[in-house]
Amino acid sequence: MLDAIEHRGETFTVVRRGKAIATVTPARRSALREIREFLAANPPDDA
């Protein structure tokens, strides 16, 4: 399943007792860049 998500961009819905409880989708490729930009703009407090 993880290979299908990573390599083919597939999305899966996790179902429990006939009810959708989660969706597993490929991570956005730009997420790491956004995290780095956020951390650079919001350094940790000294406390």
mmCIF file of the N, C-alpha and C atoms, coordinates in Angstrom:
data_MODEL
# 
_entry.id   MODEL 
# 
loop_
_atom_site.group_PDB 
_atom_site.id 
_atom_site.type_symbol 
_atom_site.label_atom_id 
_atom_site.label_alt_id 
_atom_site.label_comp_id 
_atom_site.label_asym_id 
_atom_site.label_entity_id 
_atom_site.label_seq_id 
_atom_site.pdbx_PDB_ins_code 
_atom_site.Cartn_x 
_atom_site.Cartn_y 
_atom_site.Cartn_z 
_atom_site.occupancy 
_atom_site.B_iso_or_equiv 
_atom_site.pdbx_formal_charge 
_atom_site.auth_seq_id 
_atom_site.auth_comp_id 
_atom_site.auth_asym_id 
_atom_site.auth_atom_id 
_atom_site.pdbx_PDB_model_num 
ATOM 1   N N  . MET A 1 1  ? 0.829   -1.185 0.000  1.00 0.00 ? 1  MET A N  1 
ATOM 2   C CA . MET A 1 1  ? 0.000   0.000  0.000  1.00 0.00 ? 1  MET A CA 1 
ATOM 3   C C  . MET A 1 1  ? 0.876   1.252  0.000  1.00 0.00 ? 1  MET A C  1 
ATOM 4   N N  . LEU A 1 2  ? 1.923   1.262  0.816  1.00 0.00 ? 2  LEU A N  1 
ATOM 5   C CA . LEU A 1 2  ? 2.781   2.449  0.873  1.00 0.00 ? 2  LEU A CA 1 
ATOM 6   C C  . LEU A 1 2  ? 3.518   2.676  -0.446 1.00 0.00 ? 2  LEU A C  1 
ATOM 7   N N  . ASP A 1 3  ? 3.888   1.595  -1.128 1.00 0.00 ? 3  ASP A N  1 
ATOM 8   C CA . ASP A 1 3  ? 4.512   1.762  -2.450 1.00 0.00 ? 3  ASP A CA 1 
ATOM 9   C C  . ASP A 1 3  ? 3.541   2.407  -3.427 1.00 0.00 ? 3  ASP A C  1 
ATOM 10  N N  . ALA A 1 4  ? 2.289   1.994  -3.405 1.00 0.00 ? 4  ALA A N  1 
ATOM 11  C CA . ALA A 1 4  ? 1.277   2.573  -4.302 1.00 0.00 ? 4  ALA A CA 1 
ATOM 12  C C  . ALA A 1 4  ? 1.083   4.052  -4.008 1.00 0.00 ? 4  ALA A C  1 
ATOM 13  N N  . ILE A 1 5  ? 1.133   4.414  -2.742 1.00 0.00 ? 5  ILE A N  1 
ATOM 14  C CA . ILE A 1 5  ? 0.983   5.824  -2.360 1.00 0.00 ? 5  ILE A CA 1 
ATOM 15  C C  . ILE A 1 5  ? 2.191   6.625  -2.822 1.00 0.00 ? 5  ILE A C  1 
ATOM 16  N N  . GLU A 1 6  ? 3.382   6.090  -2.536 1.00 0.00 ? 6  GLU A N  1 
ATOM 17  C CA . GLU A 1 6  ? 4.611   6.818  -2.862 1.00 0.00 ? 6  GLU A CA 1 
ATOM 18  C C  . GLU A 1 6  ? 4.871   6.898  -4.360 1.00 0.00 ? 6  GLU A C  1 
ATOM 19  N N  . HIS A 1 7  ? 4.745   5.784  -5.058 1.00 0.00 ? 7  HIS A N  1 
ATOM 20  C CA . HIS A 1 7  ? 5.177   5.737  -6.453 1.00 0.00 ? 7  HIS A CA 1 
ATOM 21  C C  . HIS A 1 7  ? 4.085   6.052  -7.469 1.00 0.00 ? 7  HIS A C  1 
ATOM 22  N N  . ARG A 1 8  ? 2.838   5.770  -7.113 1.00 0.00 ? 8  ARG A N  1 
ATOM 23  C CA . ARG A 1 8  ? 1.760   6.001  -8.077 1.00 0.00 ? 8  ARG A CA 1 
ATOM 24  C C  . ARG A 1 8  ? 0.799   7.098  -7.634 1.00 0.00 ? 8  ARG A C  1 
ATOM 25  N N  . GLY A 1 9  ? 1.040   7.662  -6.447 1.00 0.00 ? 9  GLY A N  1 
ATOM 26  C CA . GLY A 1 9  ? 0.202   8.757  -5.979 1.00 0.00 ? 9  GLY A CA 1 
ATOM 27  C C  . GLY A 1 9  ? -1.209  8.343  -5.586 1.00 0.00 ? 9  GLY A C  1 
ATOM 28  N N  . GLU A 1 10 ? -1.398  7.048  -5.296 1.00 0.00 ? 10 GLU A N  1 
ATOM 29  C CA . GLU A 1 10 ? -2.734  6.567  -4.947 1.00 0.00 ? 10 GLU A CA 1 
ATOM 30  C C  . GLU A 1 10 ? -3.150  7.027  -3.552 1.00 0.00 ? 10 GLU A C  1 
ATOM 31  N N  . THR A 1 11 ? -4.447  7.075  -3.338 1.00 0.00 ? 11 THR A N  1 
ATOM 32  C CA . THR A 1 11 ? -5.042  7.443  -2.055 1.00 0.00 ? 11 THR A CA 1 
ATOM 33  C C  . THR A 1 11 ? -5.889  6.273  -1.575 1.00 0.00 ? 11 THR A C  1 
ATOM 34  N N  . PHE A 1 12 ? -5.821  5.991  -0.280 1.00 0.00 ? 12 PHE A N  1 
ATOM 35  C CA . PHE A 1 12 ? -6.595  4.899  0.302  1.00 0.00 ? 12 PHE A CA 1 
ATOM 36  C C  . PHE A 1 12 ? -7.460  5.421  1.440  1.00 0.00 ? 12 PHE A C  1 
ATOM 37  N N  . THR A 1 13 ? -8.637  4.860  1.569  1.00 0.00 ? 13 THR A N  1 
ATOM 38  C CA . THR A 1 13 ? -9.526  5.179  2.680  1.00 0.00 ? 13 THR A CA 1 
ATOM 39  C C  . THR A 1 13 ? -9.574  3.977  3.611  1.00 0.00 ? 13 THR A C  1 
ATOM 40  N N  . VAL A 1 14 ? -9.343  4.226  4.896  1.00 0.00 ? 14 VAL A N  1 
ATOM 41  C CA . VAL A 1 14 ? -9.389  3.180  5.911  1.00 0.00 ? 14 VAL A CA 1 
ATOM 42  C C  . VAL A 1 14 ? -10.817 3.115  6.435  1.00 0.00 ? 14 VAL A C  1 
ATOM 43  N N  . VAL A 1 15 ? -11.383 1.909  6.419  1.00 0.00 ? 15 VAL A N  1 
ATOM 44  C CA . VAL A 1 15 ? -12.775 1.718  6.806  1.00 0.00 ? 15 VAL A CA 1 
ATOM 45  C C  . VAL A 1 15 ? -12.838 0.768  8.003  1.00 0.00 ? 15 VAL A C  1 
ATOM 46  N N  . ARG A 1 16 ? -13.634 1.129  8.992  1.00 0.00 ? 16 ARG A N  1 
ATOM 47  C CA . ARG A 1 16 ? -13.860 0.268  10.151 1.00 0.00 ? 16 ARG A CA 1 
ATOM 48  C C  . ARG A 1 16 ? -15.369 0.124  10.332 1.00 0.00 ? 16 ARG A C  1 
ATOM 49  N N  . ARG A 1 17 ? -15.818 -1.120 10.331 1.00 0.00 ? 17 ARG A N  1 
ATOM 50  C CA . ARG A 1 17 ? -17.245 -1.417 10.495 1.00 0.00 ? 17 ARG A CA 1 
ATOM 51  C C  . ARG A 1 17 ? -18.105 -0.634 9.502  1.00 0.00 ? 17 ARG A C  1 
ATOM 52  N N  . GLY A 1 18 ? -17.611 -0.527 8.271  1.00 0.00 ? 18 GLY A N  1 
ATOM 53  C CA . GLY A 1 18 ? -18.370 0.130  7.222  1.00 0.00 ? 18 GLY A CA 1 
ATOM 54  C C  . GLY A 1 18 ? -18.308 1.649  7.231  1.00 0.00 ? 18 GLY A C  1 
ATOM 55  N N  . LYS A 1 19 ? -17.512 2.231  8.144  1.00 0.00 ? 19 LYS A N  1 
ATOM 56  C CA . LYS A 1 19 ? -17.384 3.682  8.251  1.00 0.00 ? 19 LYS A CA 1 
ATOM 57  C C  . LYS A 1 19 ? -15.969 4.128  7.919  1.00 0.00 ? 19 LYS A C  1 
ATOM 58  N N  . ALA A 1 20 ? -15.847 5.119  7.045  1.00 0.00 ? 20 ALA A N  1 
ATOM 59  C CA . ALA A 1 20 ? -14.530 5.671  6.732  1.00 0.00 ? 20 ALA A CA 1 
ATOM 60  C C  . ALA A 1 20 ? -13.997 6.403  7.960  1.00 0.00 ? 20 ALA A C  1 
ATOM 61  N N  . ILE A 1 21 ? -12.774 6.044  8.378  1.00 0.00 ? 21 ILE A N  1 
ATOM 62  C CA . ILE A 1 21 ? -12.206 6.680  9.569  1.00 0.00 ? 21 ILE A CA 1 
ATOM 63  C C  . ILE A 1 21 ? -10.923 7.456  9.274  1.00 0.00 ? 21 ILE A C  1 
ATOM 64  N N  . ALA A 1 22 ? -10.309 7.200  8.111  1.00 0.00 ? 22 ALA A N  1 
ATOM 65  C CA . ALA A 1 22 ? -9.071  7.909  7.780  1.00 0.00 ? 22 ALA A CA 1 
ATOM 66  C C  . ALA A 1 22 ? -8.823  7.811  6.278  1.00 0.00 ? 22 ALA A C  1 
ATOM 67  N N  . THR A 1 23 ? -8.035  8.758  5.791  1.00 0.00 ? 23 THR A N  1 
ATOM 68  C CA . THR A 1 23 ? -7.593  8.728  4.403  1.00 0.00 ? 23 THR A CA 1 
ATOM 69  C C  . THR A 1 23 ? -6.078  8.829  4.394  1.00 0.00 ? 23 THR A C  1 
ATOM 70  N N  . VAL A 1 24 ? -5.427  7.943  3.643  1.00 0.00 ? 24 VAL A N  1 
ATOM 71  C CA . VAL A 1 24 ? -3.975  7.956  3.530  1.00 0.00 ? 24 VAL A CA 1 
ATOM 72  C C  . VAL A 1 24 ? -3.648  8.436  2.121  1.00 0.00 ? 24 VAL A C  1 
ATOM 73  N N  . THR A 1 25 ? -2.944  9.564  2.047  1.00 0.00 ? 25 THR A N  1 
ATOM 74  C CA . THR A 1 25 ? -2.610  10.171 0.765  1.00 0.00 ? 25 THR A CA 1 
ATOM 75  C C  . THR A 1 25 ? -1.120  10.476 0.716  1.00 0.00 ? 25 THR A C  1 
ATOM 76  N N  . PRO A 1 26 ? -0.577  10.684 -0.473 1.00 0.00 ? 26 PRO A N  1 
ATOM 77  C CA . PRO A 1 26 ? 0.838   11.055 -0.566 1.00 0.00 ? 26 PRO A CA 1 
ATOM 78  C C  . PRO A 1 26 ? 1.090   12.400 0.135  1.00 0.00 ? 26 PRO A C  1 
ATOM 79  N N  . ALA A 1 27 ? 2.232   12.485 0.785  1.00 0.00 ? 27 ALA A N  1 
ATOM 80  C CA . ALA A 1 27 ? 2.618   13.746 1.418  1.00 0.00 ? 27 ALA A CA 1 
ATOM 81  C C  . ALA A 1 27 ? 2.923   14.768 0.340  1.00 0.00 ? 27 ALA A C  1 
ATOM 82  N N  . ARG A 1 28 ? 2.628   16.003 0.627  1.00 0.00 ? 28 ARG A N  1 
ATOM 83  C CA . ARG A 1 28 ? 2.968   17.063 -0.322 1.00 0.00 ? 28 ARG A CA 1 
ATOM 84  C C  . ARG A 1 28 ? 4.480   17.178 -0.410 1.00 0.00 ? 28 ARG A C  1 
ATOM 85  N N  . ARG A 1 29 ? 4.985   17.303 -1.593 1.00 0.00 ? 29 ARG A N  1 
ATOM 86  C CA . ARG A 1 29 ? 6.434   17.377 -1.805 1.00 0.00 ? 29 ARG A CA 1 
ATOM 87  C C  . ARG A 1 29 ? 7.047   18.643 -1.205 1.00 0.00 ? 29 ARG A C  1 
ATOM 88  N N  . SER A 1 30 ? 6.264   19.714 -1.115 1.00 0.00 ? 30 SER A N  1 
ATOM 89  C CA . SER A 1 30 ? 6.807   20.985 -0.626 1.00 0.00 ? 30 SER A CA 1 
ATOM 90  C C  . SER A 1 30 ? 6.714   21.126 0.890  1.00 0.00 ? 30 SER A C  1 
ATOM 91  N N  . ALA A 1 31 ? 6.238   20.100 1.584  1.00 0.00 ? 31 ALA A N  1 
ATOM 92  C CA . ALA A 1 31 ? 6.032   20.206 3.028  1.00 0.00 ? 31 ALA A CA 1 
ATOM 93  C C  . ALA A 1 31 ? 7.334   20.506 3.761  1.00 0.00 ? 31 ALA A C  1 
ATOM 94  N N  . LEU A 1 32 ? 8.430   19.852 3.388  1.00 0.00 ? 32 LEU A N  1 
ATOM 95  C CA . LEU A 1 32 ? 9.696   20.081 4.064  1.00 0.00 ? 32 LEU A CA 1 
ATOM 96  C C  . LEU A 1 32 ? 10.149  21.524 3.905  1.00 0.00 ? 32 LEU A C  1 
ATOM 97  N N  . ARG A 1 33 ? 9.997   22.071 2.718  1.00 0.00 ? 33 ARG A N  1 
ATOM 98  C CA . ARG A 1 33 ? 10.386  23.473 2.486  1.00 0.00 ? 33 ARG A CA 1 
ATOM 99  C C  . ARG A 1 33 ? 9.541   24.401 3.348  1.00 0.00 ? 33 ARG A C  1 
ATOM 100 N N  . GLU A 1 34 ? 8.237   24.134 3.427  1.00 0.00 ? 34 GLU A N  1 
ATOM 101 C CA . GLU A 1 34 ? 7.352   24.968 4.242  1.00 0.00 ? 34 GLU A CA 1 
ATOM 102 C C  . GLU A 1 34 ? 7.728   24.887 5.721  1.00 0.00 ? 34 GLU A C  1 
ATOM 103 N N  . ILE A 1 35 ? 8.090   23.722 6.188  1.00 0.00 ? 35 ILE A N  1 
ATOM 104 C CA . ILE A 1 35 ? 8.491   23.562 7.587  1.00 0.00 ? 35 ILE A CA 1 
ATOM 105 C C  . ILE A 1 35 ? 9.765   24.341 7.862  1.00 0.00 ? 35 ILE A C  1 
ATOM 106 N N  . ARG A 1 36 ? 10.729  24.246 6.961  1.00 0.00 ? 36 ARG A N  1 
ATOM 107 C CA . ARG A 1 36 ? 11.983  24.996 7.138  1.00 0.00 ? 36 ARG A CA 1 
ATOM 108 C C  . ARG A 1 36 ? 11.722  26.497 7.169  1.00 0.00 ? 36 ARG A C  1 
ATOM 109 N N  . GLU A 1 37 ? 10.876  26.986 6.271  1.00 0.00 ? 37 GLU A N  1 
ATOM 110 C CA . GLU A 1 37 ? 10.549  28.420 6.242  1.00 0.00 ? 37 GLU A CA 1 
ATOM 111 C C  . GLU A 1 37 ? 9.852   28.838 7.523  1.00 0.00 ? 37 GLU A C  1 
ATOM 112 N N  . PHE A 1 38 ? 8.927   28.009 8.010  1.00 0.00 ? 38 PHE A N  1 
ATOM 113 C CA . PHE A 1 38 ? 8.227   28.332 9.247  1.00 0.00 ? 38 PHE A CA 1 
ATOM 114 C C  . PHE A 1 38 ? 9.195   28.402 10.418 1.00 0.00 ? 38 PHE A C  1 
ATOM 115 N N  . LEU A 1 39 ? 10.095  27.414 10.519 1.00 0.00 ? 39 LEU A N  1 
ATOM 116 C CA . LEU A 1 39 ? 11.048  27.395 11.622 1.00 0.00 ? 39 LEU A CA 1 
ATOM 117 C C  . LEU A 1 39 ? 12.014  28.571 11.545 1.00 0.00 ? 39 LEU A C  1 
ATOM 118 N N  . ALA A 1 40 ? 12.403  28.960 10.354 1.00 0.00 ? 40 ALA A N  1 
ATOM 119 C CA . ALA A 1 40 ? 13.300  30.114 10.209 1.00 0.00 ? 40 ALA A CA 1 
ATOM 120 C C  . ALA A 1 40 ? 12.593  31.407 10.633 1.00 0.00 ? 40 ALA A C  1 
ATOM 121 N N  . ALA A 1 41 ? 11.306  31.517 10.339 1.00 0.00 ? 41 ALA A N  1 
ATOM 122 C CA . ALA A 1 41 ? 10.551  32.720 10.681 1.00 0.00 ? 41 ALA A CA 1 
ATOM 123 C C  . ALA A 1 41 ? 10.098  32.732 12.136 1.00 0.00 ? 41 ALA A C  1 
ATOM 124 N N  . ASN A 1 42 ? 10.084  31.562 12.789 1.00 0.00 ? 42 ASN A N  1 
ATOM 125 C CA . ASN A 1 42 ? 9.597   31.445 14.163 1.00 0.00 ? 42 ASN A CA 1 
ATOM 126 C C  . ASN A 1 42 ? 10.598  30.668 15.011 1.00 0.00 ? 42 ASN A C  1 
ATOM 127 N N  . PRO A 1 43 ? 11.730  31.302 15.360 1.00 0.00 ? 43 PRO A N  1 
ATOM 128 C CA . PRO A 1 43 ? 12.736  30.592 16.153 1.00 0.00 ? 43 PRO A CA 1 
ATOM 129 C C  . PRO A 1 43 ? 12.190  30.244 17.535 1.00 0.00 ? 43 PRO A C  1 
ATOM 130 N N  . PRO A 1 44 ? 12.758  29.217 18.180 1.00 0.00 ? 44 PRO A N  1 
ATOM 131 C CA . PRO A 1 44 ? 12.282  28.827 19.516 1.00 0.00 ? 44 PRO A CA 1 
ATOM 132 C C  . PRO A 1 44 ? 12.541  29.924 20.555 1.00 0.00 ? 44 PRO A C  1 
ATOM 133 N N  . ASP A 1 45 ? 11.694  29.976 21.565 1.00 0.00 ? 45 ASP A N  1 
ATOM 134 C CA . ASP A 1 45 ? 11.882  30.913 22.669 1.00 0.00 ? 45 ASP A CA 1 
ATOM 135 C C  . ASP A 1 45 ? 13.084  30.495 23.501 1.00 0.00 ? 45 ASP A C  1 
ATOM 136 N N  . ASP A 1 46 ? 13.742  31.475 24.119 1.00 0.00 ? 46 ASP A N  1 
ATOM 137 C CA . ASP A 1 46 ? 14.882  31.160 24.983 1.00 0.00 ? 46 ASP A CA 1 
ATOM 138 C C  . ASP A 1 46 ? 14.442  30.393 26.229 1.00 0.00 ? 46 ASP A C  1 
ATOM 139 N N  . ALA A 1 47 ? 13.213  30.617 26.642 1.00 0.00 ? 47 ALA A N  1 
ATOM 140 C CA . ALA A 1 47 ? 12.703  29.939 27.836 1.00 0.00 ? 47 ALA A CA 1 
ATOM 141 C C  . ALA A 1 47 ? 12.354  28.530 27.464 1.00 0.00 ? 47 ALA A C  1 
# 
